[in-house]
Amino acid sequence: MLLEVGRVCIKKFGRDAGKKAVIVAVDGKGFVRIVTSMRNKERSCNPKHLEFLNQTVDIKDKDAVNDVLDIKTKTTRKE
């Protein structure tokens, strides 16, 4: 099934067009909740605006999600 939690996709329209996204929840109203590499905040999206990839990720593993979305985590430097 394409509309499943953890599915990796590419946003086709809007501010995040062309960027990877991960589905974090499926609403009953025909929308999905996604997180993208540009805006890490969870928000609603129409599935028609997504191009689904044959890749899934465990959304509980934040490091795996960040790797898929190419998000650099901030590290502290010790001197």
Secondary structure, DSSP 8 states (H G I E B T S, - for coil): --S-TTEEEEE-SSTTTT-EEEEEEE-TTS-EEEEESS--S-EEE-GGGEEEEEEE--TT-HHHHHHHHT---------
